Each structure stands twice: as C-alpha cells, then as structure tokens.
Amino acid sequence: MEFAELIKTPRVDGVVLHRPFLPLVEGTLCLTGHHLILSSRQDNTEELWLLHADIDFIEKRFVGSSGTIIVKCKDLRIIQLDIPGMEECLNIASSIEALSTLDSVSLMYPFFYRPMFEVIEDGWNLFLPEESFKDLESMTDEWRLSEVNRDFSICPSYPPLVVVPKDTDDDTLLKVASFRHGGRFPVLSYYHKKNGMVMMRAGQPLIGPNGRRCKEDEKLINATLRAGKRGYIIDTRATAVAQQAKARGGGFEQEANYPQWRRIHKTIERYSVLQDSLIKLVEACNDQSHSMDRWLSKLEASNWLSHIKEILTTACLAAQCIDREGATVLVHGTEGTDSTLQVTSLAQILLDPSCRTIRGFQALVEREWLQAGHPFQHRCAQSAYSSGKLHGEAPIFLLFLDCTWQILRQFPCSFEFNENFLVLLFEHAYATQFGTFLGNSAAERATLKLPQKTVSLWSWVNRPQEMEGFVNPLYEPNSLVIWPSVAPQSLQLWEGVFLRWNRSSKCLDEAYEEMVHIIEYNKELQKKVNSLRRQLAQLETEGSPLHTP
Amino acid sequence: MENIRTPKVEHVRLIDRTNPRRCSVGTLYLSSTHSIFVENTEARRETWVLHSLVSSVERPPVSPSGNPLVIRCKNFQVFQLLIPQEKDCLDVQASLSRLSRPERYGELSCFSFNPNLNKEARDEAWSFIDLRGDYVRMGIPSNLWYITAANSEYRVCDTYPSDLYVPKSATPSVIVGSAKFRSRGRFPVLSYYHRDNSASICRSSQPLSGFSARSTEDEQMIQAIMKSNPASEFMYVVDTRPKLNAMANRAAGKGYENEDHYTNIKLQFIGIENIHVMRNSQQKIIDVGQVRSPSMGDFLWGLENSGWLKHIKAVMDAGVFIARAVAEEGISVLVHCSDGWDRTAQACSVASILLDPYYRTLKGFMVLIEKDWVAFGHKFSHRYGHLDSDPKEISPVMDQFLECVWQLMEQFPCAFEFNERFLLQLHTYVYSCQYGNFLANSQKERRDLRIQERTHSVWPHLWKDQAEYSNPLYRADHSQTQGVLRPVTTPYCFKFWKAMYNRLDQASAARQSPADCLSAVREETQQLEEELSTHQEVPRGTVHSPTRQENSFSQGEEDGGGAKEDDQSQ
C-alpha cells in the first residue's frame, strides 16, 4: 500500500498537544494513511482524530532537540504538536505534508470509510433530477427533461438530465451548447410557483470579438418569456470585465440580438480575489494583539463582508425581478459554475420556503451546486492557510453558506435548520469521510462511482439522532418571500466560523440550550394540556358531573 | 404657549425613512410638550415626539413637493416632514427650536407631566429605589465601614449625596482634610463592597497634588480604605485617564497620587478619553449610522474613523481591570478621573455589573444607576443638554455605559434580567426629562428644585412594564446569572450597536427577533401552566398528576448535543 511509503515514523511517544479551549494532552502520536491520531491512553481524555485531508498547512519549529508542528486546518482551527526528537518531528511533518496533499481522488478517505451506522435512507438516491421534475410537472407543462447530456459529451459539467423549455429540441440544445461557455446552455434553475416566472442559468455566450450570434440561443431563452414581457439577464461580472471577455471569445448578450431582455451587470469577484479575501480575513481574526483601529481596518481590507454584500445584493435583485417584477431571469457570469450558482441558490432561499427546510436545503445544495457542476474538489483543495501558487481554490461555497447565515440571522424563525448545519456543510466541503463533495462534476462523480463506493453525507445527517442537533427550535414555517437587509450595518462577521477557535462560545451555547429548553418545555405542556382537554371533553360527553372552575 | 406660533399644520407629509418614496399625509400639532403627527387615515395613527428630545431642526432646500423639515432627536431618531406652505415650515422650525431648548428647569416636561398619581403614590414611587438598602444588602454598615453624617446638608461636598460610606477609622477630621485635598471636595468614599472577600471599590476625584503637595489626611484616608480589606497588603488606585492627561493636570495643581507619599498603593492608568473626544466620536458614529446606502468599505472605514468602539473598549477594559482586582486578587480599588463624575461613574458601574449578579437584574440595574450616577453627582443636565447651555459640557457618558452593558449582553445572553429595549428606553428617558430622576446635576440641586414634590420617578413606571423589558433567556438559577462575569475584550468582540445608532433600519430590524419569539413562548407557557393547575383541581382523581411530570421534565434538561448558535445575541 503506498501510504506506508509516506509514513517514515508511524508513532511517537511523549507528544504534547495544544488545542483551542482544551487543556494540554500528552500522549502517543500515530500516523495512519488518512488520520493523525493522538492517544493519551487515558479513558477520560478526548483523543485527537484528524483527517489528513483537513490539514491546510503546517509549520515546523525547532528548539534544541525537540520540535513543534503547528497544524493549520481547513476548518480554520490551529493546533500545536510538541514532538520530542528532531528526526521524528521532521518525519512526521513530511508525512503529514505528503498525506494531506494526495493528488489521487481515489486515495481519499471516503473510499476507505466504512460507516459505523446503518444506512436507512441512502443519500445518493434522495435528490434525483427525475423526482424533482415530477414536482415541476405538477405545476407547469412548459418544461421537459432532456437527456441530451446523458453521456456528458455536450456539457461535461452538467448532469445527464437537465430541464429545458418544452419546445426546444435536443438538436437546438446542441447548437446552443456550442455557443455557451463550457457547453453550459441555459437550463431551468427555479420555477416560481406563485407567478410562474422562472430563473435560468448558463455559461457566458461565446460572441467573441466579432459579435457572433446564435439564433437558437435567442430562441431558447425567448421561449421562456410570456407574450409582451421582458426578461432580465443578470451578468455577475462588471460591464468592463464582460467587455474584456469578448477578446477571449466570451462576452455577453447584445441588445440588438436580445431585444426582449434587459441586461444588468453586478460585480461578484472571481475566485482568486475571493481566496485572497478569505486568507486576509482569517489572518485578521487570528491576530489577537490588534488594537481596535487595526482590527477594523484589517476587517475592511479583507473585503470579505463587501463580497457578502455584493453576492446577497445580486441574489436579492434576481429574486426581485422574479417575484416583484414578474419577469423571467437568466443568470450567468463567465463559466456559470461559481458566482452564478451563488446567485441562483441564494435567490431560491429568498423565494422558496422549501429551501429553508433541512431537506429542501440539501436538495438545493445537490441541485444548484453538486449537479450544477461547481468544482468542489478544485475550489476546496485549500482553505485560508493556503500559500504559494493556487490552482483555482476559492471559498465560493463558504461565501454562499455565509450569505445563508446572514439571512438566517435576520430571519431566525424562518429556517428549519440552525447555524450548526451550515458549519457542518462548510467542514465537509473541505474535508470529509463522505463522498458527497468529492469530484468536480456529475461526470467525475459517475466515473469515480461515488454512489457505489462511498457514503453520502446526507445518509448520515438525515438520521434522527444526528438531525436533532441541526434543527432550529424557533422554526415556524413561513410561506412568504423573505427580503433580507443588505445594508452594511445588517451584515456581520460569521463568528461561528471565523471566531470559532478564537473565543469560547460557551455562553452562546448555553443561551442556545436555554432557548431549546424553553421551547421544549412549552411543547410538553401543550401536549399535556391538549390531552387533558380531550379527557375533559370525553368526561363531559359521558355526562359525568364536573365542577371545574 | 407663547412659543408656539402655529399650533396646527394640515396636509403635512411624514416621510418613511426606510423608503423615501413612501410617506403618510396628516396633520401636525404642536403642544407645549410634544409635536404630534396624526395620519389622515382611518387608523389615525399618531406619532409623538417630545420637544425635550429634539436635538436639532433643519430646513433643507425647498423641493418641488414642499418645504422639508428634518427633526433629529437625541435618541438618534430622525423625522422628515414635508410642509406645504413655507411660512408654516418656518413657524414650526422656529417654535420647535425654541421649545427644544428650554432655558429654565421649570420649562421641562417633567414639571408639567401628570400621570395621575396621588401624593402618597408619588412619594412611594420616589422611595422605590432604596440606596441604604443596597448598602445593607452588601453588608454595610459593618465593623469596617460606617455611614458618615459628614456631608449632611452637603457641607463637605455639594456634588456628593448626603449619605456617604467610609472606613470606620476615617474620622471627621480625616474626611474634611481629604476633601480639601480633592477636586471639588470629592474625597474617597465607598461605591461597592464585595462581600465574598471584603475588597471594595471606592471613588473620588483627582488629588490636588500638583508637583509636590501632599495631605496627611488624604493619605490616612487611602490607608484606612486599604486597611478595611484586612487580608490585603496593598490597593490599586485606578486613574481612568490617559497618563498624559493626568500628568498635564499636575501643572494645574491637580494630578494623581504620588506613590512615594501613599504607602502600599499601585497606580494604574486606563486611558479613557475626555468628554470632548467622546462627543466628537459619537457624532461621527451617528453620521455613520445615518448614511444612506453606504458601501461596506464606507461603513467599516467610518466605524474605525469614529473611534467609537475603541472608546467603548476602553471603558470596558477599565471595568474588567477593577472587577478582576476585586474578585480575583481580593484587592480594593480607588477609582478616579478628574472630577470623578464621568469616567469614574462608568468604570465603577461597569465593574459592579461584572462583579455582582444583583446589578444584572432589572431592579438592581435601577439601583446601580441611582447610586453610581444619580446620587454621586453625574451631571445629567449638563451632559445631556437638558437646558440650553454650554454645548461643550455635552457628552455621551451614559450612552457609553449603556453600550458597555449591551456589549456584555451580546457575550452573556443569559446573564441579564432585562433586554436591549430596556437600555434603549432608559437612554431616551435620560435625555427626555419626562421624569425628574435625571434632572439637574447633583442631589443637592434636585433637592433645591423639590424634584420629589414636583415631578415623578421613572423607576416604578419602568418596573410596571417589566414584561416588556425582560430577557426571556434569563433564569435566576442559570450559571451565567451567578458570580462574576469575565468578558473577552479582544477588538472583534465589540459590535456596532445597530438598534441604537441605526434607527433608520428599525422597521426591517423588527422583522424577526428570537427574543420576542421566546418571550411569546414563555408567556404561553405560563398560561399553560395556569391551565394545568386549574385542571388539577378536577375532583375524583380523574386526571393524573401533571405537576410531577412537569418537574421531572424541567429537571431532565437536554445535554445540549454541542448545539451552538448565537442568534439570540444579535
């Protein structure tokens, strides 16, 4: 097995572990193919089980004959291992470096993980496109499920089944695919039941420097318009950026060819800028020595909250066009796999109450991120401690989760899930025992045979005993469209992720428990009162004389 | 009434600040105490604004739709009106400008405010807060501390209360001598006594030490305070000013304690800026809150540039230092600044809140404000501009204290019996003068004004509405309710107080509040409990006992499952 070659020193005794908020532990450090394990050999002390894949970066320091390894994790935690013996320390460090950056997906832990629980409901079969299409069919007959991409040849980043306008045949789709970036022809993203309006997404049109046009493309999207109505194209790039894209063969829909559409440009940054923003933000959060001025200026300089604001604003715009203007919307950026998905998925959270349930949110992630071809493996290969040359790493999905958290914070009663659920998705997108977030597209997942070879995150999460920790006790189904405030004063740093390891959340956890307790006690009483009322009613009908006040 | 030129203006439009395109049409009335806007709708919704709460009345350039008038309030609310006739607009502006700047106490609304209480009820209301009772609660008088009559009739210090608590060994001559050596006679007296370990917090003004002056009596006084904490070998003197400011005061014959003259003291400077810096800083943060659709960069830059959170942190750090000295080191602390009525009040009261769970209850918080602020001569009328007087005396000292409490609530959501709404309401009352509590600048001035006979006390009024002001997460037996609070004061722990400084966005902020949801749930729970207990009275044992089950349920608390969310703290 090739892991063994990478592990020169499989175990070291007398290693001291430093972790946030926990006392020091001394014990034996073991390296396995997928884990870094520290065992104190005492029953009551918690051990460290850390996935190599969760390690973002390590630093080595030496004092005398002993060394220290600082392990920076993708979930932003920083732990320290004091290792006696220079050679041992170097060996451990180089093994961790090698094991945490394995190239081959098939060597990843999810392929080796065997669940300790019984899979009752297989997450891999939970959110099939044909099932969700049935729901759509019950509302409208204007769309059809196309198999044009069944072998992933038309669009490698699309799933085998996509929803397209009924009157558009597969030949047309083929032509349109050649006119859109990455073959990403416009597909249905969301159907707004309330007024029948839709949101579509695509890659940029390849008009190039000469203003190429594609009649089929125009026809396809025009087919989604109601007679006499205009639609909106939301381009997630600034006008200048979209202009520049023409020189490289891309571009945007020109007014002359799309007279029924109004194009709006918004500025959502590209991945390298976002990754840089994450690195700066986490650096600011981790430095406790800052003065207030320095903290605020670093927070500002990271631009993270500006990105949040921009993404949320664009999502609100899309939702507004659909719900308030009663218009059809097409969203795209360049590839249509990053900012586009942030916008379409957040807009659905605002518009569609079902996306605010636990299952609905899972379905949204499955539909708008996994099936829609967000390249998770590339984007989440490195997190905030990454350095050196990057290969498309970017916190696109984390930004989406952060935006969701901002909405949840403003509408604390409208979501069935709580913050923990969002944190969980963040962690598993970056390092996991489950197969859900492996690969970059449906095509890759099919090649890797993930459903057969790995366990789905949803199989685990949806077990009642796990679910319990993710349910928002304040949840009251709210069938309305929700409109969050995107004013800077309304947006906050997501402490649950960014300050999670820097300040104890004990008091906030206690408050949460208190809230759970208050609500459960209330439910219990309600149950009791209802049963008493029933008993009373029964007694009364039986005609027994009662003298209740 | 002679100041009201136009008592009624019709067809006035009140503009919705959250959506300037929306407005309501109605009639504006000016009474002697309020501006009242009544909507011309079926509901006839009314908006009342106290004149004494108005901080400025501006008249932006005339627009085609009418004559705009912007009324800014001291609690940062803003009302925008459009008045059809220019003359009416000018009249309203002139009237309001005059009415909002009374020249004599007698013009303030508390003297005309009549909540229909008879004399007994009014007197009873004034005795609602019992400061002697609070010292008794702390275990004072004791064999170490006594209540001195030295300041009866405000003979020694006219800005101090008449009841003062000093160490047993501080004789009247020591008191008088020490008072002579302190700015405005504000000699060291007891503010808080920590029963657990006999450490105390005393407060005073700066000593008149200059470069070389000393006073045996003042040194004896400090020694006596230290000795009143038998287990300790030294005490802290916390000068809440930046060291540079304190040094500059020496040139004026004031300054700070010379460690060579006072044995066994450790001097500590905290660096809270003066009232002028704070006034300017607050103006900047108000501006930040009122910018229309700022970018994130503008907002964060404005927040940093205002320096406001830095100042809040300084006040909090002062409180944390004192509380740590008292609770963890068991060392007594003397706190002073220059006059000992602004920064000293902030530092002492923040420390008391951290140390003593009682001050985190609704009643206890009232006691604390009455003690450390009202009785000890915080100059309310000067600081909050109750009368038309020197604008340089105005400063948001109390605002900062209330904000420190709010920041603490964010960190300890279960620790306080009262909620954010209570802090905001209190802030409004401090400025509005509808009640007499916060009038004038000292106990003596209030006595001379016969406040207790002529005005009403705000505390019973607030107490009556306690359901409105209670924190649903508070439980007297919760661990956060007990003992000393140890807040983290890393910069990222301080947040922009949106409910205070961004009232513009109020409507949207009110969308969903977890606290309000929980309060509703708790209320319903109470009703259910009542219903259950009625059912229990059903005869012949037809119903099995619910009480026992209830109990077992409430004891069988969840073990959490590592749940974590800070919704309720937002």
HADDOCK unambig.tbl for C-alpha pairs under 7 A between the chains (distance, minus, plus):
assign (segid A and resid 288 and name CA) (segid B and resid 490 and name CA) 6.45 0.50 0.50
assign (segid A and resid 291 and name CA) (segid B and resid 491 and name CA) 6.57 0.50 0.50
assign (segid A and resid 292 and name CA) (segid B and resid 310 and name CA) 5.45 0.50 0.50
assign (segid A and resid 292 and name CA) (segid B and resid 491 and name CA) 4.99 0.50 0.50
assign (segid A and resid 293 and name CA) (segid B and resid 304 and name CA) 5.63 0.50 0.50
assign (segid A and resid 295 and name CA) (segid B and resid 491 and name CA) 6.52 0.50 0.50
assign (segid A and resid 296 and name CA) (segid B and resid 300 and name CA) 6.63 0.50 0.50
assign (segid A and resid 296 and name CA) (segid B and resid 304 and name CA) 5.79 0.50 0.50
assign (segid A and resid 297 and name CA) (segid B and resid 301 and name CA) 6.95 0.50 0.50
assign (segid A and resid 297 and name CA) (segid B and resid 304 and name CA) 6.81 0.50 0.50
assign (segid A and resid 300 and name CA) (segid B and resid 297 and name CA) 6.02 0.50 0.50
assign (segid A and resid 300 and name CA) (segid B and resid 300 and name CA) 5.88 0.50 0.50
assign (segid A and resid 305 and name CA) (segid B and resid 296 and name CA) 6.75 0.50 0.50
assign (segid A and resid 306 and name CA) (segid B and resid 296 and name CA) 5.26 0.50 0.50
assign (segid A and resid 409 and name CA) (segid B and resid 567 and name CA) 6.06 0.50 0.50
assign (segid A and resid 410 and name CA) (segid B and resid 512 and name CA) 6.82 0.50 0.50
assign (segid A and resid 411 and name CA) (segid B and resid 512 and name CA) 5.61 0.50 0.50
assign (segid A and resid 412 and name CA) (segid B and resid 512 and name CA) 6.51 0.50 0.50
assign (segid A and resid 412 and name CA) (segid B and resid 514 and name CA) 6.35 0.50 0.50
assign (segid A and resid 412 and name CA) (segid B and resid 567 and name CA) 6.89 0.50 0.50
assign (segid A and resid 413 and name CA) (segid B and resid 512 and name CA) 6.90 0.50 0.50
assign (segid A and resid 419 and name CA) (segid B and resid 565 and name CA) 5.88 0.50 0.50
assign (segid A and resid 420 and name CA) (segid B and resid 563 and name CA) 6.93 0.50 0.50
assign (segid A and resid 420 and name CA) (segid B and resid 564 and name CA) 6.35 0.50 0.50
assign (segid A and resid 469 and name CA) (segid B and resid 561 and name CA) 6.16 0.50 0.50
assign (segid A and resid 469 and name CA) (segid B and resid 563 and name CA) 5.93 0.50 0.50
assign (segid A and resid 487 and name CA) (segid B and resid 293 and name CA) 6.50 0.50 0.50
assign (segid A and resid 488 and name CA) (segid B and resid 295 and name CA) 6.78 0.50 0.50
assign (segid A and resid 488 and name CA) (segid B and resid 296 and name CA) 5.14 0.50 0.50
assign (segid A and resid 488 and name CA) (segid B and resid 299 and name CA) 6.42 0.50 0.50
assign (segid A and resid 489 and name CA) (segid B and resid 498 and name CA) 6.60 0.50 0.50
assign (segid A and resid 507 and name CA) (segid B and resid 411 and name CA) 6.84 0.50 0.50
assign (segid A and resid 507 and name CA) (segid B and resid 412 and name CA) 5.64 0.50 0.50
assign (segid A and resid 508 and name CA) (segid B and resid 412 and name CA) 6.90 0.50 0.50
assign (segid A and resid 508 and name CA) (segid B and resid 413 and name CA) 6.69 0.50 0.50
assign (segid A and resid 508 and name CA) (segid B and resid 564 and name CA) 6.84 0.50 0.50
assign (segid A and resid 508 and name CA) (segid B and resid 565 and name CA) 6.45 0.50 0.50
assign (segid A and resid 508 and name CA) (segid B and resid 566 and name CA) 5.42 0.50 0.50
assign (segid A and resid 509 and name CA) (segid B and resid 563 and name CA) 6.28 0.50 0.50
assign (segid A and resid 509 and name CA) (segid B and resid 564 and name CA) 4.69 0.50 0.50
assign (segid A and resid 509 and name CA) (segid B and resid 565 and name CA) 6.25 0.50 0.50
assign (segid A and resid 511 and name CA) (segid B and resid 413 and name CA) 5.93 0.50 0.50
assign (segid A and resid 511 and name CA) (segid B and resid 414 and name CA) 5.85 0.50 0.50
assign (segid A and resid 511 and name CA) (segid B and resid 473 and name CA) 6.69 0.50 0.50
assign (segid A and resid 512 and name CA) (segid B and resid 564 and name CA) 6.32 0.50 0.50
assign (segid A and resid 512 and name CA) (segid B and resid 565 and name CA) 5.95 0.50 0.50
assign (segid A and resid 513 and name CA) (segid B and resid 560 and name CA) 5.90 0.50 0.50
assign (segid A and resid 514 and name CA) (segid B and resid 473 and name CA) 6.37 0.50 0.50
assign (segid A and resid 515 and name CA) (segid B and resid 473 and name CA) 6.72 0.50 0.50
assign (segid A and resid 519 and name CA) (segid B and resid 521 and name CA) 6.82 0.50 0.50
assign (segid A and resid 522 and name CA) (segid B and resid 521 and name CA) 6.88 0.50 0.50
assign (segid A and resid 522 and name CA) (segid B and resid 525 and name CA) 5.19 0.50 0.50
assign (segid A and resid 525 and name CA) (segid B and resid 528 and name CA) 6.36 0.50 0.50
assign (segid A and resid 526 and name CA) (segid B and resid 528 and name CA) 6.80 0.50 0.50
assign (segid A and resid 529 and name CA) (segid B and resid 528 and name CA) 6.86 0.50 0.50
assign (segid A and resid 529 and name CA) (segid B and resid 532 and name CA) 6.30 0.50 0.50
assign (segid A and resid 548 and name CA) (segid B and resid 538 and name CA) 5.75 0.50 0.50
